[in-house]
Amino acid sequence: MKKNIPVLISALLLVLMLTGCMKIDMSVKLNSDETGSVTTQFAITKEAFDYFQELDPDEDPFDGEEYHEIEEDGVTYIAFEESKEDLTFDEIAKFLVEGDKEKDSELTGSDPMFESVKVTKSGGFLGSKYSFVASTIKIEDEADDSADNELGEFGDGLTSLGDSLANTLSKFTITIEMPGEISHNSDGLVDGNKVVFTVSDFTEGRTLSVHSKDGINKTYIYFGFCAIFLIAIVIFIIRRLIANKSY
């Protein structure tokens, strides 16, 4: 695939753009020690996959990645996964914005979908706070231009492969798994310590944010102070009793 990468990618993206049959599901896991991972599932409908193979039976649109079939909402997809493990918070942010530099010339599931990402941890002895704030890429609506040149030179007006992918996506989801308890987020679907966002329109920039906190439970702190207070009272009473006996 590598010898004809630009042609093959353009052909595949053209098929996908005309049919709107690609989806990406991304998972970002953050750990309390300021490390984490990013896993991306890239999927196209089996119909589009078969069509591309008919165009060039000798080539693999996924460039050797191990793929499998999945089904969602009655539609069969061909999908593969990519994972980046043991990343720092800064490395996660950089990866989400810049994509995989080692695979710049390949069609992958880890191409950048974000203009900016910030992942932070703050706090002290009694607990920590974590935040994930990301702004999705914003692309211009290319519908009119596509209608003008349809099968013409593909890619005119697109500034990056990330833009091309965003144009072809029928669905993009990102799941953020946070340390501790979710405190608030920007309208995502909360499931325990995870928040799921669905993005179907990249013509408008969107900010996705998740915040969480961990540490000593306030209830435990309250009971701890009460216990210390009671112990202090007991010690005071015992000392008074001993003092009275000495007289």
PESULSUL-V766960 format. One line per field, one symbol per residue. psi: psi as a letter, one per 40 degrees, with the letter a starting at -180 (. if undefined). Layout:
psi = ???
//
This chain:
psi = dddfddddddddddddddeffiihhihhhhieefiaihhhhhiiiddddddddddgdeiheefeihiiiihhfehhihiiiiihifiidddddddddeahdefdeihiefiheidihhhihiaadeiiiiihhihiihiiheddddddeceahheheheidddddddehdhhihhhhiiahhdiigfihhgbfihhihheheehihhhihiiiiahhdddddddddddddddddddddddddddde.
//
